[in-house]
């Protein structure tokens, strides 16, 4: 059995990431990149599908863990009757091969340790051929493991036993001693990777992350949670291209034992604006610029071919297939690689792209020459399709509908085109766009709003609520003091809040093509925090936000959803969307934390037209 989802911590090098369990087992790693086949896949099966465990031999050992301050370096301390050791795990920022380093440091006493490396390429399917490096190999002693295109070299001063299917070792660690283990990956046709100094690599990696974190420009009551979330966002950024993956995992279920298991190791357009703003609000303009440029490159081409997600470099073909040899996390099948939703029509992505690029201009990020041309072609195509039904933001597989949020974001697309043209002197048929805005706005208010319930519904003519309509005041479609907004927030609170958290929609009453059942959606719960602040319910907003913070695991990480019945995190982990929403909610709350400033801040938001264009009132909060 794998560990509970919340019992994992993440380490990474901004190209890939590994999940480390409390018991010292690395159960998930896709190498060399986020979307590469996993070489440790015990997370979705058992130890025989690949893991790397270093832990005391004493089964009664207890553990505690933490990240080194403002870094992605994990330290797990094991206490035994013999003494105490610390296992320090990290992935150095690359200068050649991909590397994973584990340092076993004696704290006090003497502890007997064991190491087991079970490497399985291709999602647990391929057992590598192993042999020792030559005794006189200039790269140092160690073991070489090869299967097909992959080669991994392990180096350690500890004597390694090569047993069928795994490498094992037993060793003692005394106070003051540190035993290193270094795993390096290169293509199998390349020479063996050079030997690195693991202690120098630790110093360099620590310096990198702390220097990066020190650039954060956000302080306040929840600054620690904000910094940790921004570090997660940085870790999920594929540095070579600037793309940000939704999560480093695939097929962690939205319901324990269920079928809602998706591959999230790709870059979603729906996250675009919130990602960009979180980075800019934190002061990370280089990363925001890289994401903005990735976005333009990804959607460039025929506007009719815009997708909802792309690969790390903008790849468009992400075929979905099932890994039938993996039993799934706690039996949740199928295990999927690729994502079939890539071929869906989701009208909201046009609004997300237009909003993100408008925000980048507001934030002072210089667009390239082609950006506005791409944008005008996108809205020209949107004019021809916005009246069509689509699959919606949640990628339902039960058929297309006229989703209210999709139409709202179509309005956002034209609204941002108008604002960009007027504010930055860009050419375009502004009067025509303005007429389209009025038409879409009227259409949404006439068909998406239920007069009897005083709320916007999931889809035109639908009796069901959907948490996506919480975005209506956040994107400026209606002001927060509009009775229809207040009624919608109250309806979501009444109908979709379960055990104090917000569900996306009621899967038992909506045909989304899958069996019913999933956890509360954490990003939607943070949106509720935003909305409660905006309609003047600051105390309720703070209480909900504090509840959400309490759901983070011991090292500050959040999955996609939370199962209130089993009190478990569920869904892919850690989830960028959850951490991005946390950042926005914390900033909005912190801007109103001082009651003496609350009325003034609310007046600023109401008076500043640009603030209503932005998900968190970007200019007002920075002011």
Steps between C-alpha positions, in 0.01 A plus 500: 500500500628849421492771764204734537513777240555764768791301645717582201735792454630624165856566391589620152737675262252702287505229234360209696392418855505208743261415784657388828291317762539539875662157524792608280372343179506690172191357333462721191746646253463566128844542343638706341191724471160541665323313220762227452415140590541438873800303626353491854129418481426341838259791556262330254580144597747332731872500572553263207394783265798706608610688810811611689483457876756604759390454860607356837483123531307544825130487403412695815685812377300821512545785257450873458584710199531851367627695204813700558367855529371637168646212297391176338757303704324243718641379831341195666617415853471144627517433875583152627609357831853499355508864400386745236576547129389759246440406136543810281340468155533743210538527124781734393422756231639340189837553344508190286342178626179482702593423860334400826707524820434340838727577797469288815633709788563373852351732763568304820572142596546234234218380276489188282361592159380315192480611138297340223494631143242340272526676165226428247494700179188559289248532786621192685515270198871481411752332728847642425821310447744586781875471534772673703702781354854393421727510803731741321218706351604866522142596589529311832354179651133418459237305312365548148140413410383498136176421318429623147554877476563551873817475705529571873821493702509470879806614693555454873789398727276230649543144374209411271345157461366430153211263558252400229287805419646740756806653665528473878730612778526496878716750684541678833501876541659660805463854630694739278521260204326561168452223243417622147298328229485658154275378218572646153305450178620543140391349167636147475709581193684778685817454707450442871419824682785669682531459874375799696586625847169445686591742778585781260178418315305540827657841560428613144141374507431664834645828376289487183167449677566752775612762251185437298273514805663822621373673187143462626343843552204383710491530876214482746314260721516206259838568339637155591210324325535732200875438466460123524226510234717711271789257547262220395404703194866555413573130547218413257646733236684333213790742488611438138165628364322683784200263495338423837363149553179449698662231718795258481277191523246303304195303613488592868124457543245771572309231689682222686451183300325689220543558127562877495871454442669740258847586377584853617862521383413759235436873474138620517385831350228530766775570757655773286377824656516386860851361447622819338357720772633287784849527354478874439350569842791311653748707301601218267480687172756283320292188563181687412655616174617146418147367565346777288730424208434126537130580479532695175718232339261223607186657351669645191366364173145444382264639769259213436769262625551656844506227763420503870842356591842443347818312572802650674626660179157556347453149362148444375467124474439360849318172426339331798572134569470266797795347686332167566791344691474756782225427757450871579521703819317296766336310215370805314497399134562561222846653511512744210785656303414788270172687523210457261354836601766658279258475209205664674347837416517730803403855420633632830861459386462793259414724793785359707754570227372850430484582871849365568655703220310811610630448854854461367474842336354654816790351694753656264612180329605587144312279250670391181392644167273208414296497822228748400464341158446162668244656735296670228483176303384314809209737565410502131462122517319519833237721338408206276478236776396664828135405449588129479476256793829370640641259758564775757779578743470164679550298180181297535471188291122486501433723200514869415279764663471877504705542817451835669865541592607433141278784377623731778858438390405566138385841625834536681687437175334788319504724806877458536545560128321833543698597808832401345428698183386810688764497771802411286403653167471170316304476174169318482123532435424625851142610427424157354654326803294723726179391325601137539567556870153641546345211309683231699435674831128519427495137385662379824270708721192383311583129470752420773317669787214336689267776620320273747823397673675835449813325378701421189480130419745249358359514148216661309174344614673281757365464855851431631754727666867514403781658702650653184235775518687632805735651242231742376600782738867403492528558124289817510194365317284653776602711802507321836216710643260393222210305659546227240861450613407489867217258423736278298762488776233411753358231271841338452550518875163340561506230232865415434669540837543164670663478843607861456676460162383568145430229243524580128150368436287211622632201308200295615266730306711604199575264213870560446563158346646344817373328816402745774731599780797729558648714775456869567693708247760709684541773237123559503510523879765772473279677242227500762744678733551766231127543448422522872755781530355681201142491632609625842508177704861530613460293817349205311773533240775485762346197669476311171853598402642380833312172455654457156849573633449229763452245219857546378729215594791533741722658233234737364378313191149462358348255255217585262215397729417399858284208609318624809359155581837328520687821591745435219654704222402360159585574139832576339764637734626760557251694290603834348137619477449456876819686588432780251153550647650502850736784401217711359269445798779578748585826322138607482444422868824661608410817314194524725655356818500838671135586560582871489612456139216274389254768392770699324626194313146404398441853369826482303393173341159638412642823355782347299360357179823316425484323836173338395676364195735296714434190704640647822488875441869498405568873482298587810674240713850592382420866569 
